[in-house]
């Protein structure tokens, strides 16, 4: 490349560099001036901030003052409105609530309550006057609501028959809509009552109405119990002179020994048992109703106030029933036993219902405890009675028939068996042999111990065996009071046969058609065998009384005609007397006829064969042929 070209290019670059240097110097100068200007602006802005700050603070204060004044004016407007609430709501309050639309009335009361709260803050005479008017309206309004609550509650509180319902859940109370309204009203009244300090007595209102409902519902059972006691209380016997509390047990004992009872208590028919079942059902239903209607904070108090008087009436009737049991004949123990079972079944339920009220819940347990003590004494009393049965007022009849004490005791035991499960636990708690305290263990009618003294059923069986043995002893003692030898044995055969039949007919074990357990099963076959052996001994004695009619036959000092005359007289007397004997069934009658016939007919025939006397005296004395004798004996026990 030529030299001139290089020179030219260097010159251009120098010129450009110079231009750039000058431009940079100018920019530096401009930057310095700009910086100085910004510093001036910064100083001026800071000065302006210091000038504006006091003005801004004053503006904030003015804004807050304006807001406060505006709020105060609004509050004053509201307060002024509260002065007019009484006038605005008076017509609504005095008119009373509309049952189909309750909320407007509640809103009116709420406005009155809010006005009362607001005016309470003002220490002004005019405010006090307005509050007085508002409080009067609140009193009227809450009173109207309370009356409405009362009215709704009464609509379905006229009493029912609880026996018509199986359990508490089936007992009708209120329609669902009414129940909801009652609940809403009760909750509202309780809440407002606390806030405005009015005594609406909501609990008392509910309790008064529903107590009457419970009393009406239970009145039939109370009356049934009273009628039962009046109808079954002991009256003096015709020969009983004087009658006081001390003689009632003796009178009950006399009746059990001398009057065959035809009016045995049937299980589950006790009016007091029905009373117990139905009061529990009603109380359960009432507790659920109280919880649906009343606020939780007062529901328990309301329930106890509602049930207090009905429960007291129930306990009072229970006391009368207890007194009746204590003074009643032995067979009323069945009634007491049935009631005891129902008390045990319902005691825990009633205790749970009345748990917070310990005095009330304890009453039922106390009644069950007293009844248990009475039952214990009654079962002991039966064995005591059987060991010494016959006194001046309880002597057996001179008919040879089944003694009333024997009949009543066996019927009583047959009913007692129906309560076996209940008695097993009762006898276990009393202990084995408790009924034999004070009695010698060597007594023939006392067995030594239960097969398993720790088992209630075994103890109960032990008791039954002792009763049967004591009853056999009673029969033996009754025989000794018979005035004729033949009558004694007829009495023994009759009563022991009756006892044996009762055991034999109640031995169901092994019977595929029956799952029940009878008296014979519980007592055992050994007791039956002992009684049957006693029957055989008595039959031998009875046969001996017939053979005694022929005691003159071997006499050598008497002529055959005289012997026949003596025999005829003795036979006629025997037949005449035995016609009055009372036999309980055909089998015993056939047994006695067979024994009498077998006792004398063969010997009579032999006597006639050995004395073929044809003299007129013998012919006149020959009153009976052997066949006539058989017919005579066979007909002597006909009705």
Long-range contacts (C-beta under 8 A, 24 or more apart in sequence): 78-118, 79-118, 79-119, 79-122, 82-114, 82-115, 82-118, 82-119, 82-130, 83-119, 83-126, 83-127, 83-130, 85-111, 85-112, 85-114, 85-115, 85-130, 85-134, 86-112, 86-115, 86-130, 86-133, 86-134, 86-137, 89-137, 90-137, 93-137, 93-140, 93-141, 93-144, 94-140, 96-144, 96-148, 97-144, 97-145, 97-148, 99-148, 102-181, 102-184, 102-185, 105-141, 105-144, 105-145, 106-188, 108-141, 109-138, 109-141, 109-142, 109-145, 109-192, 112-137, 112-138, 112-141, 113-138, 113-192, 113-195, 113-196, 116-196, 135-196, 138-196, 138-198, 139-198, 142-189, 142-192, 142-193, 142-196, 142-198, 142-200, 143-200, 145-185, 145-188, 145-189, 146-189, 146-200, 146-202, 146-205, 148-185, 149-182, 149-185, 149-186, 149-189, 149-202, 149-205, 150-205, 150-209, 152-178, 152-181, 152-182, 152-185, 153-182, 153-205, 153-206, 153-209, 153-210, 154-209, 157-209, 157-210, 157-212, 157-213, 158-213, 158-216, 159-212, 159-213, 159-215, 159-216, 159-217, 159-219, 160-213, 160-217, 161-217, 161-220, 162-217, 162-218, 162-278, 162-281, 162-282, 163-274, 163-278, 165-281, 167-281, 168-280, 168-281, 168-282, 168-284, 168-285, 168-288, 169-285, 171-281, 171-282, 171-285, 173-285, 173-289, 174-289, 179-292, 179-293, 182-293, 183-292, 183-293, 186-293, 186-294, 186-295, 187-295, 190-294, 190-295, 190-297, 190-298, 191-295, 202-294, 202-298, 202-302, 203-294, 203-298, 203-301, 203-302, 203-305, 204-305, 206-290, 206-293, 206-294, 206-302, 206-305, 206-306, 207-302, 207-305, 207-306, 210-286, 210-289, 210-306, 211-305, 211-306, 211-307, 211-308, 211-309, 211-310, 214-282, 214-286, 214-306, 214-307, 214-310, 215-309, 215-310, 215-313, 217-278, 217-282, 218-275, 218-278, 218-279, 218-282, 218-310, 218-313, 218-314, 221-271, 221-272, 221-274, 221-275, 221-278, 221-279, 222-275, 222-313, 222-314, 222-317, 224-271, 224-274, 224-275, 225-271, 225-272, 225-275, 225-317, 225-320, 225-321, 226-317, 226-320, 227-271, 228-271, 228-272, 229-320, 229-321, 229-324, 232-324, 232-328, 232-332, 233-324, 233-327, 233-328, 234-327, 234-328, 234-329, 239-393, 245-327, 248-327, 249-326, 249-327, 252-327, 252-328, 252-329, 252-330, 253-329, 253-330, 253-385, 253-394, 254-393, 254-394, 255-329, 256-329, 256-330, 256-331, 256-385, 256-404, 256-405, 256-408, 257-385, 257-389, 257-390, 257-393, 257-394, 257-404, 257-405, 257-408, 258-393, 258-394, 258-404, 258-405, 259-404, 260-404, 260-407, 260-408, 261-329, 261-331, 261-408, 261-411, 264-331, 264-334, 264-411, 264-415, 265-331, 265-332, 265-334, 265-335, 265-338, 265-415, 267-334, 267-338, 267-415, 267-418, 267-419, 268-338, 269-338, 270-335, 270-338, 270-339, 270-342, 272-317, 272-318, 272-321, 272-339, 273-338, 273-339, 273-342, 275-314, 275-317, 276-314, 276-339, 276-342, 276-343, 276-346, 277-342, 277-346, 279-310, 279-311, 279-314, 280-346, 280-349, 280-350, 280-353, 282-310, 283-307, 283-311, 283-350, 283-353, 284-349, 284-353, 287-353, 300-356, 304-354, 304-356, 304-357, 304-360, 307-353, 307-354, 308-360, 311-354, 311-360, 311-363, 315-363, 315-364, 315-367, 318-367, 319-367, 322-367, 322-370, 322-371, 322-374, 325-371, 325-374, 326-374, 330-378, 330-381, 330-382, 330-385, 330-408, 330-409, 330-412, 331-408, 331-411, 331-412, 331-415, 333-375, 333-378, 333-379, 333-412, 334-412, 334-415, 334-416, 334-419, 336-371, 336-374, 336-375, 336-378, 337-375, 337-416, 337-419, 337-422, 337-423, 338-419, 339-371, 340-368, 340-371, 340-372, 340-375, 340-422, 341-419, 341-422, 343-367, 343-368, 343-371, 344-368, 344-422, 372-426, 375-426, 376-426, 376-430, 376-434, 379-435, 379-463, 380-434, 380-435, 380-437, 382-409, 382-412, 382-467, 383-435, 383-436, 383-439, 383-463, 383-466, 383-467, 383-470, 386-445, 386-467, 386-470, 386-471, 386-473, 386-474, 387-439, 387-443, 387-445, 387-470, 387-473, 387-474, 389-474, 389-477, 389-478, 390-477, 390-478, 390-481, 395-481, 396-478, 396-481, 396-482, 396-491, 397-582, 398-482, 398-483, 398-487, 399-580, 399-581, 399-582, 400-482, 400-487, 400-490, 400-491, 400-494, 400-581, 400-582, 400-583, 401-491, 401-494, 401-581, 401-582, 401-583, 401-584, 402-494, 402-495, 402-498, 402-582, 402-584, 403-474, 403-475, 403-478, 403-491, 403-495, 405-474, 406-471, 406-474, 406-475, 406-478, 406-495, 406-498, 406-499, 407-498, 409-467, 409-471, 410-471, 410-498, 410-499, 410-502, 410-519, 413-464, 413-467, 413-519, 414-502, 414-506, 414-518, 414-519, 417-506, 417-517, 417-518, 417-519, 417-522, 420-457, 420-460, 420-517, 420-522, 423-456, 423-460, 424-456, 424-457, 424-459, 424-460, 425-456, 426-456, 427-456, 427-459, 427-460, 427-463, 428-455, 428-456, 428-459, 430-459, 431-459, 432-458, 432-459, 432-462, 433-462, 435-463, 435-466, 436-466, 444-469, 444-473, 445-469, 445-470, 445-472, 445-473, 460-522, 461-522, 461-523, 461-524, 464-519, 464-522, 464-523, 465-523, 465-524, 465-527, 468-499, 468-503, 468-523, 468-527, 468-531, 469-527, 469-530, 471-499, 472-496, 472-499, 472-530, 472-531, 472-534, 475-499, 476-534, 479-538, 484-577, 485-541, 485-545, 486-542, 486-545, 486-546, 486-574, 486-577, 486-578, 487-577, 487-581, 488-541, 489-538, 489-539, 489-541, 489-542, 489-545, 490-542, 490-578, 490-581, 490-583, 490-592, 492-534, 492-535, 492-538, 492-541, 493-535, 493-538, 493-539, 493-542, 493-588, 493-591, 493-592, 494-582, 494-583, 494-584, 494-588, 496-531, 496-534, 496-535, 496-538, 497-535, 497-584, 497-585, 497-587, 497-588, 497-591, 498-584, 499-531, 500-528, 500-531, 500-532, 500-535, 501-585, 503-527, 503-528, 503-531, 504-528, 539-591, 539-595, 542-592, 542-595, 542-596, 543-595, 543-596, 543-598, 543-599, 544-599, 545-574, 546-574, 546-595, 546-596, 546-599, 546-600, 547-599, 547-600, 547-603, 549-574, 549-600, 550-600, 550-603, 550-604, 550-607, 553-603, 553-607, 559-617, 560-611, 560-613, 560-618, 560-621, 561-613, 561-615, 561-617, 561-618, 561-620, 561-621, 562-621, 563-607, 563-611, 564-618, 564-621, 564-622, 564-623, 565-621, 567-604, 568-621, 568-623, 568-624, 571-600, 571-624, 571-629, 571-632, 574-636, 575-632, 575-633, 575-636, 578-636, 578-637, 579-636, 579-637, 579-638, 581-637, 583-637, 589-637, 592-637, 593-633, 593-634, 593-636, 593-637, 596-633, 596-636, 597-630, 597-633, 597-634, 600-629, 600-633, 601-626, 601-629, 601-630, 601-633, 604-629
